[in-house]
Amino acid sequence: MPLSPLVPGWAELRAAERAAGFRHAADALLPPGGTPGAHFQILDGLRVPGRGGRRRHVDRALLAEVRDAALRAGAPEPVRALFTRYDAVLAEHPMGLRRVVLYQLLQLLRDTPRGPSAEAATALGVDPAEAAALAHAARRAARTTPAARAAAETLVDVWRAGHTRRAHTLTRQLPAAAPAPAGDQRLAHLVTRVASRARRTDALLREAHALERRAATDTAADHYLRALRTAEDDTDALHGLLRTSRPTVLRTEVRRDGVRLRWPTDHRQPPAQRTWRLLRGAAGRDEWTDVTTVPAPTSGGDIVDIVDIVDEAAPLGERVRYAALPLDGGRIAGRPLVSAEVLVAPEVSDVTLTDGRARVDARWRTPPGTHRVTVLRTGPGPAATDVPVGPHGFTDEGLPPGEHHYRIHCVYRTAAGREVRSPGVAAHRTVHPWPDPVTGLTVRQGDTPGVLNVDWTGGARGQVRLLDWPGPPPAPGEDLRTPAADLPPAPAWPPCGAPRAGSAAYRPPAGTTTRLIAVTVLGDRAVAGPSVRVDVPEGVPELTARRVEPTRARLTFDWPRATDRVLVRWWQSGATHERRLTRSTYLREGLHLAITRAAARFRVEPLAVADADVVVPPVSAETALPADVAISYALDRPGFLTARRRRITVQADTPEAAGSGSEAAPELPEFVLVARAGSAPRQAPAPPRTERDGTPVLRLSGAELLAGPVRCDLDAAVADAGVRRPYTLRAFLTGPHAPAVRLEEPPHKDLVVR
């Protein structure tokens, strides 16, 4: 009975058989459904029932027939995979599948409650004629422990992986292992090979150690490599090879995200087998850790010349070495590429230094895992000084002019609690003399309308510039990072006269808003001073006022540019009124004001921006509206007692009646009543169109109208004028004051006299 299946991947094979519902490999070869008489023979080769009741030896041809039949019957994927594994077993050894079934039957029979028996063997599918002999052999086979069984089932995998040391250890755990497994010739042959290779490895290691003691490191490395290829799991051989290999083309670079490794590929190896085993070791000690297995890098199917990877798990604060072992089909193919020692202490990156007033500001990116950062400064002074820093920068103040040098170190804490400092990054910056800031800025209106006087104090060292600053201004005394050549321009204001020390005069154009700031410049350095927001609103052009009703006025004007709001003021009868108006409201609704009938005076002026510090008021737009005066006239119809006599009443209606004394009496126009006679005796003529389109029958001066209502005998006036009936009357206002007075006329039918 075999003591080992000698099949690679035994655990996976058994798991696949269980998933497919098979107790052992022979179950997959028997007809499905438990056909009566479907037993297999095992003692003299593995045979299964064939056509006509004949027994057929299980070989690769029979296995292919059974597999094709299973595929035609729709066998699931686990069953198909099993046949592939069985075919590989037969391809390696013609009796390999029989050995597998025997090993499985041995374990199954021993696991039965009553131990190996003929009945148990028959129940497992063994031919009854062979069941008793198989049970007898199972009872006489060497007993195995779980450890021995595990060693027997994994020995082939370990051996084929080149792990000679572990394979040699497993052979000692096999049952009946001394001097060789009795009755299992294949296993005995494998045990002999393992022992022979282990002895050869020991001999190579002894020679390598002797050569290393004699300082023949290169020859010792060759012996260590031969020993490692003989036993790839021998740590003594691996450490000796790495210890005696000199640094080669394996380059290292410490970065923020780890250690970058680069080395050239070997184009002599087939691309499919071109892989590398990367190891990391502690400097000065034989302690190595597998990092990863690196396949040959390709791009578009072509082999890339350089392998480039990053070890993100490199221990911070430790000195390490790296080695890249070339692999061919997973086996060591040559001497390793070894790097020099490197300290895993990434430096800060993106360091920027800027100088200010007697100071240097620094900013950087700190690598992850940094415990703290230290900075040492050397400059014009003789001694080096530690600079207080934060995790991402520092501000070094109180520095004299000159060049200052800094070295920035990252401090890391190792797993053992030891602090390690990085080599450091060097940076330098020159501190320049800085100008004095302007301390006071005054902007006021000059004696001449529209002129601004600008005065300032401070800025003794440097040139003071008055600039038009866009956006929010810097704080007074703030150092400007913008080079002096790139500062905003001066305001586009025409100067008034020659500038004097600490003073200047300008005439800013209307419709502008400027943030005026005083900046002191010395070379390429500039410092901000105070700022003042100056608003020069544009005046309101073309203001006109018109009464649309006796107590309602409409104002029209062109909206001033760069103005959002205007202030409207008007005065009437000694009272002052105000109204604020926005541009959108004016454009949408116009401007209508509720007023009285008295004379009114209007003024419209733009409002300055809300945050203006200085406002240059423009010339205000003004206009006046006279009082609302109306002259009315009416004809009295003849009554019963008055026979045919007609009278006319003319009355002037003025605001602020007599006695108020608030306003002067208005000047009234002349009132002219015109009659137009008809061309036919009974035809009423059309009303006169003008004062000359008819005969004047009544004239009243403005003084007469202002004195009070005037009543006249109309018939007498018409008769004196020689106008015959029928005729039509109409009144007109004449003189320079006529446009300012309303004429209220009676209905047309009341003006026709027949």
Stockholm file with secondary structure:
# STOCKHOLM 1.0

chainA/1-754         MPLSPLVPGWAELRAAERAAGFRHAADALLPPGGTPGAHFQILDGLRVPGRGGRRRHVDRALLAEVRDAALRAGAPEPVRALFTRYDAVLAEHPMGLRRVVLYQLLQLLRDTPRGPSAEAATALGVDPAEAAALAHAARRAARTTPAARAAAETLVDVWRAGHTRRAHTLTRQLPAAAPAPAGDQRLAHLVTRVASRARRTDALLREAHALERRAATDTAADHYLRALRTAEDDTDALHGLLRTSRPTVLRTEVRRDGVRLRWPTDHRQPPAQRTWRLLRGAAGRDEWTDVTTVPAPTSGGDIVDIVDIVDEAAPLGERVRYAALPLDGGRIAGRPLVSAEVLVAPEVSDVTLTDGRARVDARWRTPPGTHRVTVLRTGPGPAATDVPVGPHGFTDEGLPPGEHHYRIHCVYRTAAGREVRSPGVAAHRTVHPWPDPVTGLTVRQGDTPGVLNVDWTGGARGQVRLLDWPGPPPAPGEDLRTPAADLPPAPAWPPCGAPRAGSAAYRPPAGTTTRLIAVTVLGDRAVAGPSVRVDVPEGVPELTARRVEPTRARLTFDWPRATDRVLVRWWQSGATHERRLTRSTYLREGLHLAITRAAARFRVEPLAVADADVVVPPVSAETALPADVAISYALDRPGFLTARRRRITVQADTPEAAGSGSEAAPELPEFVLVARAGSAPRQAPAPPRTERDGTPVLRLSGAELLAGPVRCDLDAAVADAGVRRPYTLRAFLTGPHAPAVRLEEPPHKDLVVR
#=GR chainA/1-754 SS CCSCCCCTTHHHHHHHHHHHTCSSGGGGGSCTTTCTTCCBBCTTSCEEECGGGCEEECCHHHHHHHHHHHHHTTCCHHHHHHHHHHHHHHHHCTTHHHHHHHHHHHHHHHTSTTCSCHHHHHHTTBCHHHHHHHHHHHHHSCCCCHHHHHHHHHHHHHHHTTCHHHHHHHHTTSTTCSSSCTTCHHHHHHHHHHHHHHHHHHHHHHHHHHHHHTTCHHHHHHHHHHHHHHCTTCHHHHHHHHHHCCBCSCEEEEETTEEEEEEECCTTSCGGGCEEEEEEEETTSSCEEEEEEEECCEETTEECSEEEEEETTCCTTCEEEEEEEEEETTEECSCCEECCCEECCCCCEEEEEEEETTEEEEEEECCTTCCEEEEEEECSSSSCEEECCCSSEEEEESCCSEEEEEEEEEEEECTTSCEEECCCEEEEEEECCCCCCEEEEEEEECSSTTCEEEEEEECCSSEEEEEECCSSCCCTTCEECSCGGGSCCCCCCCBCSCCBTTEEEECCCTTEEEEEEEEEEETTEEEEEEEEEEEECCCCCSCEEEEEETTEEEEECCCCTTCSEEEEEEEETTEEEEEEEEHHHHHHHCEEEECCSSCEEEEEEECCCTTCSEECCCCCEEEEECCCEEEEEEEECCCSSSTTCCEEEEEEECSSCTTCCSSCCCCCCEEEEEEEECSSSSCCCCCCSSTTSSEEEEEECHHHHHHSCEEEEHHHHHHHHTCCSSEEEEEEEESTTGGGEEEECCCGGGGEEC
#=GC SS_cons         CCSCCCCTTHHHHHHHHHHHTCSSGGGGGSCTTTCTTCCBBCTTSCEEECGGGCEEECCHHHHHHHHHHHHHTTCCHHHHHHHHHHHHHHHHCTTHHHHHHHHHHHHHHHTSTTCSCHHHHHHTTBCHHHHHHHHHHHHHSCCCCHHHHHHHHHHHHHHHTTCHHHHHHHHTTSTTCSSSCTTCHHHHHHHHHHHHHHHHHHHHHHHHHHHHHTTCHHHHHHHHHHHHHHCTTCHHHHHHHHHHCCBCSCEEEEETTEEEEEEECCTTSCGGGCEEEEEEEETTSSCEEEEEEEECCEETTEECSEEEEEETTCCTTCEEEEEEEEEETTEECSCCEECCCEECCCCCEEEEEEEETTEEEEEEECCTTCCEEEEEEECSSSSCEEECCCSSEEEEESCCSEEEEEEEEEEEECTTSCEEECCCEEEEEEECCCCCCEEEEEEEECSSTTCEEEEEEECCSSEEEEEECCSSCCCTTCEECSCGGGSCCCCCCCBCSCCBTTEEEECCCTTEEEEEEEEEEETTEEEEEEEEEEEECCCCCSCEEEEEETTEEEEECCCCTTCSEEEEEEEETTEEEEEEEEHHHHHHHCEEEECCSSCEEEEEEECCCTTCSEECCCCCEEEEECCCEEEEEEEECCCSSSTTCCEEEEEEECSSCTTCCSSCCCCCCEEEEEEEECSSSSCCCCCCSSTTSSEEEEEECHHHHHHSCEEEEHHHHHHHHTCCSSEEEEEEEESTTGGGEEEECCCGGGGEEC
//
